[in-house]
């Protein structure tokens, strides 16, 4: 009632619940009964209260609502609720991330806690879309201290405000520093002595890096070289480098710079020995991340098209920011050095 809404009833996939009541309101049937139920009850909107349902289920509900001429909104996804980005009471419009939901990523929680709990964890590029999500996910595993390193003060400021609102958030320190500045990163590591490092600082816009190849090499390769070698020298136990599928047989400056970064991490892995973990994790298009192609497509559609694609036969593989961050954290639990753990939309592949 506080939202100006009046509940008319429920729809449920479970046939045993149909024609019963819940909280004093009737269960009006299943999804196939939506149009008739809305007509009889006078409902004008559908609230999708399935935070962990797969995208294909959400799509069916959305199509049924559209067919019935009803507006549809949704409660946040399970990952949004767990990471503290939203509460289950918040309603919002259905977006493309909801339609691409898959079976939840099943993390090996015990192995993650084994290397994160009560340890000092450092995240570079912490103010970026991937780095900030890694930070939010890490907060679930009770690190002793999170050292959040970034070059953009505004991004770090917003991250601080978000973390401050998370109940029970572990202690954290915000550090303005550039991974290209080896001496500064060395000072940060000497001060906080991280045992785990997630390296997410990078330039990732392919066209910009074609126009500014020097910056791609300085940030993506030399920056990674600084952080990885310092991690090796200072006894970091787990080092996870965030890479990209564009590093596979690279055809762009950005992809080549990330491939060079992977090779540097591999060299550090070989020097580190089997009791330490130095890995690179590749993934493709991350929905909601800065520079994702999806906002470009949506903007083109709003403007009436055309929707530009690289090639009619090209396939793109997507994952959500939450999935990407979780898989990055899981990679750190390998407990051994590895050349690359490559995760794509459909399945993980080495």
N, C-alpha and C positions, 0 to 999 in steps of 0.2 A: 504493500500500500504506500510506503514512503516514496516509492519510485513512480507512483501514479499508475500502478498496474493492478489488474484484478485477475487472479488465477481462475481458470475455467476447468482445468483438469489435466490429466497426464496421458501420454502415450508410452507404451513399453513393448519391447520385443518379446518379453516373456509372456506366453499365452496364459499361464496360470495366474497372472496378476490382473488380467482383463476382467472387467465387470466387478472389480473390487474397489475399495476406497483407500486413499492414503492421505493422512493428515486431514481427513474429512472431505477430500475432493475425489471425484471419480476417476478411475483409469478407463479412458474412453475407447481403448483398443490399441491396435498397432499402427505402424507407419502407414500401412495401406488404408487405414481409416481416417487419415488426417483431414482430407477434404470434407468428408461428411461430418466429422466431429467438429470442425471449425464452423461449418455452416449451421449446425444445430446449436452450438454454444455461443456463437457470435464472436469467437476469438479472431483477433487480427494479427497476432504475432506468435511465432514459435520460438521458444527458448531451448537451445540444444544443451542439455546438461549431461554431457558425456565427455569429461575432460581427457580421458585416455583412449577414446575410440579411434580406430584407424580412419584415414582420410576417405576411404571408399564408403564408409558408413556415414560420415559427415556429408559427403557428396550426395548420397541417396536422400538424406533428410532435407538438404538444401533444395534438391530438385523437386521433392514432394511439396515443400513449402511454396516454391515458385509456381508450381502447377496449380496450387490451391489459391494463389494470389496473396500469400501471406509473407510478411516480413520475417526474417530469421536472424536471431542473434545467438551468441554462444558463450558459455563460460570458458575461462582460459584453459589451456591444455595442462595436463599433469606436470609436464616439465616446467611450465611457467610458474605453477603453484609451488613446486618443490624448490625452485631456484629463488623464490622470493620476489619474482618480477610482477606477480599478480596474486590476488586472493580469489577463492572460488566464488565469492559473492559478486565479483566484478563481471559485468556483461559487456560484450563488444560485438561488432560486426564480424561475420565470418570472413577470413582472409585466406590467401592461397596456402599459407603454412598449414592451416587446418585441413585443407583438401589433400595435402601431401603427407599427412601423418601415416606412419607405418607402425608395425609392432614396436613397442618401446625398446630402446637399447637396454640390454640387460648387462649391467656392470658387475664386475667381480668386486663387490664392496669390500670384502675382507682384504684382498690384495692391495686395493687402493689405500685403505686405512693403514695398512702395514707400512707404506712408504710416505704417507702424508701426515698422519696423526702426530701432533705435538712437535712437528718439525718446522723449520724455517723454510718457507716456500717463496721463491721470487718469480714474478711474472713480468717480462718485458713487453712493451706495447700494451700495457694494462688498460689504457684508456680507449683502445680500439674495440670494435665490435666483438672480435674473437677473444681478445685478451680480457675484456671485462666479463664476458660470459664464463670463461675459464675461472676467473676470480669468484664469481657467484657460485659456480659449482663446487669449487674448492672449499668454500665456507661450510659446506655440509659435512666435511670430513675432519673438522677441528684441527687445522694446522696450528702450531704454536704461535706463528707470526707469518703474515702475508706481506711481503715487500713488493709494492706495486710500482713499477718503473715505467715512465712514459715521457715523451717529449712535449706533448700538448698539455698545458696546464688546465685548459678548460675541460678537456675530457677527464682528466684526473679529478677535477673539482666535482663534476657530475657523478663520477664513480664513488667518490667519498660520500656524497649525499645519499646515494642509493644504499651503500653498505651500512651507513649509520642507521638506516631504517629497518635493517634486518635484525630481528630479535635473536640474541645469542651469537651474533657475528663474532668470529675470532678477531684478535687484535691485528691491526694492519698499519703499515707505514706507507705514505705516498712519497715517491722520489721523482723529481723532475731531472731527467738525465737522457742523454742521447747514446745509443749503442755504438755509434761511430767514434765516440770519445772513450778510448780504451782506459785512460787514466781514471776518468770519472767512474766508469763501471767497476774498475778495480777497487776504488775507494768504497763504493757501495757494498761490494762483496766482502771486503775486509771489515766493514762496520757491522753488517748483519749476519755474515757467515751462513749463507743459504745452503741447505742440503739438497734442495730440489729446485730446478729452474725450468720454467716454461718460456720459451723464446717465441713471442708472437709479433715482435716489432718488424715491420716490413713495408715496402712500397709494393702495391699489387695491381695498379691500374695499367693494363697492357699498353694502350695507346700513349699514355703519358710517359711511360718508361722507354718507348721507342723514340720519343722526342728528347728524352733526358737520360740517355744510357749511363752517363757517369754517376748520376744519383742512384740508379738501380744497383750498380755495382757497389757503390760506397755503402748504401744502407743494407741491401739484401745479402751481399757477400761479405764485405769487410766488417759490417756490423755483426753478422753471425759469427764470423771468425773471431772477433774480439770476445764476444760473450762465451762461445764454446771453449776457446783456449783458456780463458780465465777460469771457467768452470772446471776444466781439467786440472789446471794448476792448483786451484784452491780446494780440491777434494770434494766437489759436488758429487753426490751419489747418483742422482737421476737428472738427466738433461733431455728435454723434449723440444725438438725444433719443429715449428709449424711450417710445412711446405705446401706445395700445390701440384695438382695434376699437370699443370703446364710445364713442370720440370721434366716430364717424360718426353724424350726426344724433342727438346725445346726448339720452337720455331720463332720465339720472340725474345727480346732482351730481358723482359721480366722473368720468363721461364728459364732462360740461361743463367740469370743471376741466382735464382733459387736452386738450380741444379748444382751450381758451384758451391752454394751454401751447404747442400746435402753432402757433397764430397768432403767438405771441411769437417762436418760432423762425423762422417765416416772415419776420417783420419783420427779424430779425437777418440772415437769409439775403439779403434784398434789400439790406441795408446793407453786407454783407460783400463783394459782388462775385463774379465768376465764378472767381477764382483761389483761393477758399476754399469749403469744403463745410459747410453747415449743413443738416441733414436731420432729419426725424422718421420713425421706423419704428413701424408699428402691427402688432401681432399679437393673436390671440385667446387661447383657453385654452392655457396652457402646463403640460404634464403635470409634476408633481413640484414646481411652484413653490408658494410659500406662498399659501394661499387658493385653490388649484386646486379645481375642483368634483369631480374624480375621487375624492379621499379621502373626500369627503362621500358620494358614491354608494356606495363600498365599505363605509363604515361602516353606511349604511342597509341594504345587502344582508346584512351580518353580523348585523344586528339583526332580520332577517326582513322588512324593507320597512316601508312602501312606499318606492320610489325616487321622489323628488319632482323634477318637471321644470317648467320655466316654462310650457310649452304642449306638447301632444302632437305638434304639427307642427313644433316648433322643431328646428333643426339647430345642432349645435355643431361647431366646427372646432378641432382640437387639433394641437399641435406639441410636441416635447420641448424641455426646457431647452437642450440642446445645439444643436438646430436653431435655436432662437430666438437664441441667442448668436452663432452663426455668421453668421446673416443680418444681425444688427446690425453685426457687424464688416465684412461685405461691403458694407453700405450706406455705410460710411465711405470706401470705395474709389471711390465715384461720381466724386469729383474735381470736382464742380460743385454748386452750390446746387440744392435741389429742395424742393418743398412737402412731399411725403410719399412714402415708399416703404412700401407696405402689403403685408405678407406674410401669407398665410393657409395653411391646411393643404394645399389642393389645388394652388394655384399662386400665384405672386406677381402682384399687380395694382397698378397705379399709381393 
